[in-house]
Every structure is written in structure tokens, then in C-alpha cells.
């Protein structure tokens, strides 16, 4: 193993091992690519390089690419009101919502949709068609384009839009338009549970120890892989997707839309409502920008996404870096360390070692 590889993998192995020992997560895995050079995957705890982790909101990156492929194909438009396709969005304040709003969390929708919870409270089983109707009935909290507020409800609304326009199930769209073109079998919405790191113990929902089934309750109620969550991946396979993002998504998206995904959107989308001093503001289409609490101080030009389960994908064109960091920090309960410190520490180590790969 070349010296730069060995130094960096040793440091990452130490960070992951310490996180497991400190109770951050029972399993962790990391795959790093620097300047096109793939480092050996590192694991700790109960994980192996082939362990699948629930990606949680990192799924939104796959959802965004799927939606943009429909734009590439002329089936959707970024700035046409979605109400032209979805009757539930054809009137009132919702008539101004566009796909660009949904992909940048500026639609005015609330953070969460809790229809699954109301269904369980009434003692009813999940019926997807009724749940989608409930989702599309979610009221706006603000006028479109007037605020940035992270919204899982918005990404599931985008999913409903795609299914309505194509008459195809979401999982099939993601498979055909993204996963089948990546050249890796380590990313899926339907993993083998025996190969998955477990997440939360949820006897109160009748789920027991959740393993190989999406942790996010909204996605679970909708049948699994959804717009906001439900993708599973190994760390090496997620790094493959990260490299595809970093290098322009050739064979998946047109160059123009791949660039648009990367570009900072909020100054234009929000206009006079944009506040550059707000540290939470930094977003492309689906991609979070300069999230220093977990991307690190050197990641000012980085894009990526984190996931509630303890996952993250960081991609940086300027520095030629991709970091796929996966853990199951919600196992067996969600009220522990949120893994932000681990994510930042790994990012800092990788950036500090970048010069060794020139």
C-alpha cells in the first residue's frame, strides 16, 4: 500500500474505531476517493466492506438525479408550476410551487408529513394511494420562494409528481434512470436484510429491530424507497455514486443539468428573501453546500448530503475529493450522538491529507 494511502486509512480507521468504542454507532464504514485514486475501504464495529447501511436523507441525491433525468427527457420542467400536472397543486398558494422549489426546499411545505402517524392512530393499515392523497393535501406554511426550510415532504411530493407523469412506480424510475447506469450493485432500495446494519428498535410501531427496511417512518408507510429516504448502500458503492456526481454524471444527466444541480440556487430562488448570513443557506438542486459542521472548515466548496441514520456523502470538485461515510448511529435508539463530530473529523483528516495525492 502506498504511503499516502496507508497514513490516511490508518487515521480514518482510528476515527471510526474510536466512534464505535465511544458508542456513537455499533457499525461504521468509510470509502474515500482523492484525485481519482480510490483508497481501501475502512470499517469498524460490526460492519464489513459489503455491509449495506440505510442512507436516510442521502437518498435525496438519488431522487434529485432521477427527477432531473425526467427534465432531461422533456417529461418535466424545473420552473413550470407542478399544479399543471398535479390537481392538488392547481389552485391557491400551491399553484406557484415548481419542481425547482421542491428540490431546493423553498416550496413553503413543512419539514415533515405525518400522515403515516395519523393512519396508525386511527388503527388503519397503510394504503399507499390514500397516503399519497394525504401527502398532496399538506398545507403550505409559507408562500413558495419566500423561505428555505428543509422539507422531506417536498421530496415526497416530487416523487408523487414523477409517478403521476410517468405512470411508473418510483423504485422503477430510480433503478432505470440512475442505478442501472452507475455500474455498481452496492446501491439498492430493496437490500438483503442479512447484509444490512440494523437501525432502531421500534416495538411501539410493531417493527422490532429495523433491519433492511427503511428507518424513516414516512418512507416506510409509503412502501420503502421514497423521495425522501429508503436507499441502502455500501460505502464503496456510495463512493462510486459520489464520483459520478463530482465528475458530471456522464451517461445519466446532460452536462447542463448536472451543472445546474451543482450551482448555488438560493440567491436567485429566494431573491430579496435570501439571507447570506444564515449558516443554513447553501443549496444546489438537491445538494447541500458548505455545511461546515460536518463537511469541515476546508469543505467550503463541497456539496453533498447527510442522513439522520448517521450517513453522509461529501463531494468536492475543486479538491477532487469524495467521502462516503456510513454508520447506524440510531441503533438501537435514536437519542444518542448524531455523528456530526465523526463526520467532521473524517472530513478534516481527508482534506489535510489531500496534498499527499498530487
Secondary structure, DSSP 8 states (H G I E B T S, - for coil): --HHHHHHHHHHHHHHHHHHHTTS-SEEEEEEEETTEE---EEEET--TT-BEE-GGGHHHHHHHHHHHHHHTTS--SSSBGGGT-GGGSSGGGGG-BHHHHHTT-S-B-S---HHHHHHHTT----HHHHHHHHHT--BSS-TTS-----HHHHHHHHHHHHHHH-S-HHHHHIIIIIHHHT-SSEESS--GGGB----EEGGGT-EE--SS-SSHHHHHTTS--SSS--EE-HHHHHHHHHHHHTT-TTTS-HHHHHHHHS--HHHHHGGG--TT-TT--B-SS-EE--HHHH-TT-TT-EEEEETTTEEEEEETTTTEEEEEEE-TTSS-SSS--SHHHHHHHHHHHHHTGGGG-
